[in-house]
Amino acid sequence: MDILGKFTKKSERSEKTWADAKTYFSQRYDLLKLEFLEKSTQLLSVIFSMLIIIVCALVVLIYLSSAVIHWLTLAIGAAWAYTILCALFVAVIVFVFSKKDVLFVKPLLRKFSRIMYPDEVEEVESENLIKDVEDEYASQKGGQHE
């Protein structure tokens, strides 16, 4: 019986297993780094595109408001022109503030969740779509008289 041979084979197998485990964890770590890089790049691109859109919208708003003030100043006078434009801006601010969840928060959360968790979001959206269709069908069916 070759006892020494059994121990050397077992130690060779354990060394190979340990080397395979190190390779696996190294590759898994590299994959996680790449996934993090991809998702962070997508998030940053969304944030920067939103910032560019906001800056462009502000520039357009400044030029548009100066044109409206100039036109209103010629029509009704400077004091009323600035008052009307200020009231318009206050109304827009109140509207945007009251609808901020619908206009900004929910779409951004949806976009970020699609980037971070694409599989889970598709599953939830398909379940919500099925539920909406079933609710619409039930409301149509219940509204009709036989």
Secondary structure as a PSIPRED ss2 file (coil, helix, strand):
# PSIPRED VFORMAT (PSIPRED V4.0)

   1 M C   1.000  0.000  0.000
   2 D C   1.000  0.000  0.000
   3 I H   0.000  1.000  0.000
   4 L H   0.000  1.000  0.000
   5 G H   0.000  1.000  0.000
   6 K H   0.000  1.000  0.000
   7 F H   0.000  1.000  0.000
   8 T H   0.000  1.000  0.000
   9 K H   0.000  1.000  0.000
  10 K H   0.000  1.000  0.000
  11 S H   0.000  1.000  0.000
  12 E H   0.000  1.000  0.000
  13 R H   0.000  1.000  0.000
  14 S H   0.000  1.000  0.000
  15 E H   0.000  1.000  0.000
  16 K H   0.000  1.000  0.000
  17 T H   0.000  1.000  0.000
  18 W H   0.000  1.000  0.000
  19 A H   0.000  1.000  0.000
  20 D H   0.000  1.000  0.000
  21 A H   0.000  1.000  0.000
  22 K H   0.000  1.000  0.000
  23 T H   0.000  1.000  0.000
  24 Y H   0.000  1.000  0.000
  25 F H   0.000  1.000  0.000
  26 S H   0.000  1.000  0.000
  27 Q H   0.000  1.000  0.000
  28 R H   0.000  1.000  0.000
  29 Y H   0.000  1.000  0.000
  30 D H   0.000  1.000  0.000
  31 L H   0.000  1.000  0.000
  32 L H   0.000  1.000  0.000
  33 K H   0.000  1.000  0.000
  34 L H   0.000  1.000  0.000
  35 E H   0.000  1.000  0.000
  36 F H   0.000  1.000  0.000
  37 L H   0.000  1.000  0.000
  38 E H   0.000  1.000  0.000
  39 K H   0.000  1.000  0.000
  40 S H   0.000  1.000  0.000
  41 T H   0.000  1.000  0.000
  42 Q H   0.000  1.000  0.000
  43 L H   0.000  1.000  0.000
  44 L H   0.000  1.000  0.000
  45 S H   0.000  1.000  0.000
  46 V H   0.000  1.000  0.000
  47 I H   0.000  1.000  0.000
  48 F H   0.000  1.000  0.000
  49 S H   0.000  1.000  0.000
  50 M H   0.000  1.000  0.000
  51 L H   0.000  1.000  0.000
  52 I H   0.000  1.000  0.000
  53 I H   0.000  1.000  0.000
  54 I H   0.000  1.000  0.000
  55 V H   0.000  1.000  0.000
  56 C H   0.000  1.000  0.000
  57 A H   0.000  1.000  0.000
  58 L H   0.000  1.000  0.000
  59 V H   0.000  1.000  0.000
  60 V H   0.000  1.000  0.000
  61 L H   0.000  1.000  0.000
  62 I H   0.000  1.000  0.000
  63 Y H   0.000  1.000  0.000
  64 L H   0.000  1.000  0.000
  65 S H   0.000  1.000  0.000
  66 S H   0.000  1.000  0.000
  67 A H   0.000  1.000  0.000
  68 V H   0.000  1.000  0.000
  69 I H   0.000  1.000  0.000
  70 H H   0.000  1.000  0.000
  71 W H   0.000  1.000  0.000
  72 L H   0.000  1.000  0.000
  73 T H   0.000  1.000  0.000
  74 L H   0.000  1.000  0.000
  75 A H   0.000  1.000  0.000
  76 I H   0.000  1.000  0.000
  77 G C   1.000  0.000  0.000
  78 A H   0.000  1.000  0.000
  79 A H   0.000  1.000  0.000
  80 W H   0.000  1.000  0.000
  81 A H   0.000  1.000  0.000
  82 Y H   0.000  1.000  0.000
  83 T H   0.000  1.000  0.000
  84 I H   0.000  1.000  0.000
  85 L H   0.000  1.000  0.000
  86 C H   0.000  1.000  0.000
  87 A H   0.000  1.000  0.000
  88 L H   0.000  1.000  0.000
  89 F H   0.000  1.000  0.000
  90 V H   0.000  1.000  0.000
  91 A H   0.000  1.000  0.000
  92 V H   0.000  1.000  0.000
  93 I H   0.000  1.000  0.000
  94 V H   0.000  1.000  0.000
  95 F H   0.000  1.000  0.000
  96 V H   0.000  1.000  0.000
  97 F H   0.000  1.000  0.000
  98 S H   0.000  1.000  0.000
  99 K C   1.000  0.000  0.000
 100 K H   0.000  1.000  0.000
 101 D H   0.000  1.000  0.000
 102 V H   0.000  1.000  0.000
 103 L H   0.000  1.000  0.000
 104 F H   0.000  1.000  0.000
 105 V H   0.000  1.000  0.000
 106 K H   0.000  1.000  0.000
 107 P H   0.000  1.000  0.000
 108 L H   0.000  1.000  0.000
 109 L H   0.000  1.000  0.000
 110 R H   0.000  1.000  0.000
 111 K H   0.000  1.000  0.000
 112 F H   0.000  1.000  0.000
 113 S H   0.000  1.000  0.000
 114 R H   0.000  1.000  0.000
 115 I H   0.000  1.000  0.000
 116 M H   0.000  1.000  0.000
 117 Y C   1.000  0.000  0.000
 118 P H   0.000  1.000  0.000
 119 D H   0.000  1.000  0.000
 120 E H   0.000  1.000  0.000
 121 V H   0.000  1.000  0.000
 122 E H   0.000  1.000  0.000
 123 E H   0.000  1.000  0.000
 124 V H   0.000  1.000  0.000
 125 E H   0.000  1.000  0.000
 126 S H   0.000  1.000  0.000
 127 E H   0.000  1.000  0.000
 128 N H   0.000  1.000  0.000
 129 L H   0.000  1.000  0.000
 130 I H   0.000  1.000  0.000
 131 K H   0.000  1.000  0.000
 132 D H   0.000  1.000  0.000
 133 V H   0.000  1.000  0.000
 134 E H   0.000  1.000  0.000
 135 D H   0.000  1.000  0.000
 136 E H   0.000  1.000  0.000
 137 Y H   0.000  1.000  0.000
 138 A H   0.000  1.000  0.000
 139 S H   0.000  1.000  0.000
 140 Q H   0.000  1.000  0.000
 141 K H   0.000  1.000  0.000
 142 G H   0.000  1.000  0.000
 143 G H   0.000  1.000  0.000
 144 Q C   1.000  0.000  0.000
 145 H C   1.000  0.000  0.000
 146 E C   1.000  0.000  0.000
